[in-house]
Amino acid sequence: MDIIMGLFLDSGFAALTYKHVIMLLIACIFLYLAIKKGYEPYLLIPISFGMLLVNLPITGLMDHATETLPGGLLYYLYQGTNLGIYPPLIFLCLGASTDFGPLIANPKTLLLGGAAQVGIFVAFLGAINLGFSAQEAASIGIIGGADGPTAIYLTTKLAPHLLSTIALAAYSYMALVPIIQPPIIKLLTTQKEREIKMEQLRDVSKTEKIIFPIITTILVILLLPSAAPLIGMLMLGNLAKECGRIPKIVDTLQNSLMYIITIILGLTVGAKAEADVLLSLSTLKIVVLGLIAFASGTAFGVLMGKLMCVLTKGKINPMIGAAGVSAVPMAARVVQKEGVKANPSNFLLMHAMGPNVAGVIGSAVAAGILLRFFG
């Protein structure tokens, strides 16, 4: 009996608290949503499993290294997140998978991508009013960009203690794009506006596609050096894709490296979701502010689309402004779906991809601005 009791006292069961149980249940719910419902499974599965592992007591997986004792496995893997290595690598892979052709063909859509970033600063001001520090408010606001790697990158620089909450909020809202955006689009546009058919985009030459990442890198980084890690990697990946000289590297970036970095990034972000951090009032505030940020970004994108519709005398469908958030390509698909509902002959996908990829650039620039002032 003493042996059995000793085994029990040495096991994780003896150290299990009600907070651990709650977090384990939350992790299992996220796993269900990812596996059964298909909500962002590539990231939600490793994030959820990281949450599961870190909330199992006395595993030592996130123990810090000391002079006498080694750190845990997840502690060492987390250093790539902590040092800001994984998010730029994700951008490198994203660049190799992104076609900037629709943006180059219709550069006016940069305005839509820029307008959608206003939600970041709306949430930033809201967070300041709720008592968060400037660094915490900037990290919360970036959720409005609907760009997970950017949110993770900025948060590790400004408010690492909020990483798990902000990452989960950012990816949750990205997964819920098809649910959140349609009501906002319908609220801000008329049936007539949603029916607008846009002219076919012009063909973009190979030379234009090669020059674009080079010029963008030079101009953006000269203007905002703090955006260099994200913009630089994004444009390098895109240049690798468009130049056509290194297809094997491009294939690796689009597939193997993307999936390797994604699972490690997700696992280590989830490993920061310890019970004492996630189960707090500030977490609820962040979740609400994140929703406000995302909804505001969508709304400002649509409103800019309405303004451009007026200025072009009805040549631009305002709905494409909703794709200005950088949830690629989900936001563009939502616009396409809503366009077909309004007018079965409508094809807005490629038009929406312009502001969508502009949003990727816009969120990285917004992160650079926040890092410049609060880093």
Secondary structure, 3 states (H helix, E strand, C coil): CHHHHHHHHHCHHHHCCHHHHHHHHHHHHHHHHHHCCCCCHHHHHHHHHHHHHHCCCCCCCCCCCCCCCCCCHHHHHHHHHHCCCHHHHHHHHHHHCCCCHHHHHCCCHHHHHHHCCHHHHHHHHHHHHCCCCHHHHHHHHHHHHCCHHHHHHHHHHHCHHHHHHHHHHHHHHHHCHHHHHHHHHHHHCCHHHHCCCCCCCCCCCHHHHHHHHHHHHHHHHHHCHHHHHHHHHHHHHHHHHHHCCCHHHHHHHHCHHHHHHHHHHHHHHHCCCCHHHHCCHHHHHHHHHHHHHHHHHHHHHHHHHHHHHHHCCCCCCHHHHHHHCCCCCHHHHHHHHHHHHHCCCCCCHHHHHHHHHHHHHHHHHHHHHHHHHHC
